[in-house]
Amino acid sequence: MKLFTLARASEIHNISIENLTQLLEQKLVPHIQKRAISAKVNYYIPSAFIDYAKKILNTNDLKNQTLKIENFYNKNGTKIITFSNLKGGVGKTSIASNFAYTLALLNKRVLLVDMDSQANTSRYFANQYFTSNSIKNIFDSLMRKEKIDKELIHKYIKKIKFENASLDLLPSELALGRVVEFSRAVFTMPHKKLNDILKYIKDDYDFIIIDTPPSTGLSLHMAIYASDIMSIVTDAEDFSVNGLKELSSEIEEIEEETDRSITVDSIFINKVKNSKLHEIYIEAIAKLAIERNINNVFTISDGMRVKEAQSLHIPMLEYKSELDKGLVLSSSIIEYAIEKALEG
């Protein structure tokens, strides 16, 4: 995937810099901008973003486009995607968070829901704790039989703003796991309760992305039941294939116990190194994907840049140094985000 400057994109697509700048300012062409010390804005446009804009706008000619940002909103309704794995430390939170950000960069309205009581997703971008100010409060209200509506839920949703995009976050906290498990004693069908919450706010978003705990339990079951699609995040290590089989069995069990048919359409293999051993594990995971009719298998290379961006609580594509390397590292996430965005 190439990364064009404003001048180069203008030349390649035969559109004046002035007109292209206007499209960028209106966000009709998604892009990444960086402000210099002089306050001058430098625009960088991944080639895939230009192709994406043309498909959304149904044109091969970017000149004289005056359509509104609403053209990028989902025509087929809200899509809910859950990222999951029963094993911790595979980078699930990083991929889910950066995927949500990339969708926002593509002009989608995005809500990131943290269903993990460790609250790593909540701190990934927001860099704060949300004690007594999280999705746990909504579950508390549910169990007290209080009125649940859009206004109450939005009270706990936080706006996360970056230079190039913004998204909404429904954070978690340590007490969430206890409250969720206690709901088994209160509700006859507790696995439906996250779905009951999200139905009040679905129309406000194009995508709702759910991050789950790295273990089985009711939080995972709630997220799976609420989802249209699942994406599995793993690594190329010894227990990965067995872990994927275990999670697949968990999903099948939930399908049997409920009225949901759950589609797993992608696997992200994270922290991949250039080694023969990793090639063997990747081949085994790809074979499993074929057996389970999983259409997309992505690999993400192991790199310090992922850890550095996470420590700064920003998306990889917002990290100012070496933007081209960030683009390469994020290419699988971008590819999947564009695929889902176009389906919307």
N, C-alpha and C positions, 0 to 999 in steps of 0.2 A: 504494500500500500504506500503510494507516494504522498509526500507532504508538500503542498504547493504554497509559495508565498502569494501575496495579493497580486503582485506584478506578473508572476508566472501563470497563475490561474486566469488572469485577464487575457494574457496572450494566447493561451491554449484554447480558451472557449470563446475567443473573438468577442469580448464584451469590454467596454471601457472600464477603467479603474473606478471612475466615478459611479457608474451603474452597479458594478459588482460590490463596491463599498456599501451602497444603499441596500442591496440585497442582504449583505452581511449584517448591517445595522438592524434591519428588520427581522433578522434571523430566518429569512427564507432559504438561505444556504447555511446549514450548521457549520461551525468553525471553532477554532481555538484562538483566542486573542491574548496577547501579552502586552502589558504597558511598560514602556521604557521609562527611565528616570526622567526624561524630558516630557513625560506625559503623552508622548506619541503612541498610538495604538498600532501594533504589528499584528497582522492577520495571518493565520496559518490554516490551510484548508486541506484536510485529508481527501485524497481522490475519491474514496468511497462515499464521503459526505456529499460531494457534488453529484455523483451518480444517484445517490439516495434522494436528493432534492429534486432532481429531474423526474424521477419516478413518482414521487409524491405530487409534484406539480403537473405531471403528465405532459412534459415538454422536453424537447431536445435543445431548445433555445432558451437560455436564461435571460435574454434581453427582454425588457419591457414587462417584467413580471410584477404584478401589483396585488397578488393574492395575500391573504391574511394568515397569521400564525395558526388560526383554527384549522386550516387545511391539513395540518400535521396531526390533529387529534384523531383518535381511533374512530373509524366509521362503524366498526363491528362490536362496539362495546368494550367494557373494561376487561383486560386480561390479567389474571392472577397467576403468578409464577413463584413457586417455592424452590429454594435451594437447600439441599439436604445432604447429610452423610452421618452415619452412626459413629464415625471415627473423628476425633478432634485433631487439630493441628494441620489440616490439609489445605487451609487457606479459603475455606468456604465463605467466611465473612468478607474477606477482601474481594473475592470475585462477585458475590452478591451485591456488595456496596458499589463496586465500580461498574457493574452491569446497570444498576439503577441509575447511577450518574450518567452513563453513556446514553441511556434512553432519554434522560432529561436534556442532554446536549443535543439530541435529535428532535427537540421541541415536543417531547411527550410530557404529559402531566403525570408525575410519578410519586407514589407513596411507598416508602420502605418501612416494613413492619418487622420489629424485632421480637421474636417469640422465644428467645434464648435468655434464661434468667442470668446468665453470665454477662449479658448486656454488652458484648463486644461490638456488635453492630451499632448500638447507640453511641458508643464512645469513638467509633471509627471516624466519623465525621464531626460529631458534636463536641467531643472531648470533654464530656461532663457526665456526672451521675444524675439520674432522674428519680431519686428516692421519693416515693409518694407522689410522683408526678409522671405516671407512665400508663401503659396499657393495663397494668395491674389494677389501677383505680377503676377502669371500666369493668373488669371482671368482678371487682368488689361490688359495684353497683348492680350488676346482673344478679349476683347471689343475694343481694338485699331486696330484690324484686323492684328496684327503682326504675324510673322511666329512662330508657336508653334512646337517644335520638342523635341526629347529625351534630347538633350544637354541643352536646356533652362530649362526643368523640373528638371533635375538632379542638376542644379545650386542651387535650393532651397531645395534639399533633404539633410538632415543631418544624418551622421553616429553616432549612439549611441552605445558605446562599454561598455560592462560589463566584469567581469572576466570570465564568462562561455559562453557568447554568445553576438552577436551584431545584431542590426536591423537598418533599415533606418526609418527616420521620415520626413514626409512632414508636416511642422508645420502650425499653424494658427495664427491669431492675431485679435485684437478687430475690426479692420476695415473690416474684411472679410464679416460679415453679411450685412453691407451696400452695399458692392460691388456686392455680390451675388444677393441681392434683386433688385439692379439697373439693373442687366442683363436682367430682365424681359422686360425692355424697348428697349433692344438692339437685343435680339435673339427671333426668332419665337418659338423655342423649347428649352428654357433655362434649362429644367430639364435634358437635355442630355449632358450638358457641362462638368461635372466632368467625365463622361464616355469618352468624347472626349479627355480629358487630359490624363486619365489613359491608354488609348489604346497605347500611344507612349512608355510606360515603362512597360507594363504588362509582356513582355517576360523576364524582368530582375528579376522577383520575382515568387516564388511559391504561396505566399499568400499576398494579400493586405487587410489590416484590416482598416475599416473606423469607426471613432467615430463621433457621430452626436450631435447636440444641443438638449437639453431636451424640445423641443417645435416643433410644426408643422411649415412649411415654406419651402422655396425653397432649402435651404441647405439640409434638410432632404429628400426632393423629389429627389434631385440630387444623394444623396448617395444611396437611395433605387434603383433608376433606374440603377445605375452603378453596383449593387451587384448581385451575384449569390445566396447568402444565407443571411438571416437575423437572428440575435440573439437578443432577448429582455431581458433586465435587469430590474428587479423590486425588490421590497422588500415585506415583509410580513406585510403590513399595510393596513389600512382601505380602501384607495383609489386605491390600486394596481389592483384589478380585473377590476374595471371600467376603469382605465387607460389602461390596456391591451386591453380591448374591443375597446376603442377609437383608439388606435394605429392600431389595426387590421383593423378597418374601414378605417383608413387613407391609409393603404397598399392596401386594396381592391379598393379604389378610384383611386390610382395611377395606378393599374393594368388596370382598366377600361379606363383610359385616355391615356395610352401608350400601346406599343406593348410588354411589359414585363410581364412575369409570375414570381412572387416573392415567394420564398420558405422560410418560417420561420420554422427553424428546431430545435430551442432550446429556452428555457427560463431559465435564471439564477435568482433564488430568493436569494437575498443578505441580509446580516445582520440578519440572522435568530437566534432567541433566543429560549431557551428551555422553551416554555410556551404553554399553551393550546390555547391561542388566535392565536399564530403564526401557530399552527397545523391546525386550522380552515381555516386561510387564505391560507396556502400552499395547503390544500385539494381543496379549491375553484379554485386556479390557476391551479392545476393539472387537474381538471375537464375541465376547459376552454381549456387547451392544448389538451386534448383528442378530444374535440369538433372541434378544429381547425386543427387537424392532425399534431400537433407539437410533434415530436418524443422524444425529450430530455428535461427533467426538472431536473435542478441541484439546490442544495441548498448550500449556503456558510454561515458558522456560523459567527456571529458577534464577532469581536475580536480586541484588541488593536494592534496586530501585523500588521494588514493590514494598520492601520493608521500610525504606526511607520515606516514601509517600505516606505509608500508614502511620509512621511515627509523627509525621507533620499533620495528620488528620485531614488530608486532602486526597482527591482522586489522582490516579496516576497521570491522567491527561492534564491536570492542573499544576503538576510539578514543574517548576520553571526551567530547571536545567535539563539539557539533553532531551528536548521534546520529541525528536525523531526516534530515540530509543524507547521512550514511553509509548509511542505509537506502535512500534514493533511489538513491545511487550503486551500491549492491550489489544492487538489485532484480532485475537480469537473472541474476546469479549465484544469488540466492535462489530465483528461479523455476525455474531449471534443477536446482538441488539438490533442491527439493521434488519435482519431476517424477521424478528418478531415485530419490529416497528412497521414493516411493509405489510405484514399479515393484518395489522390493526386497521 
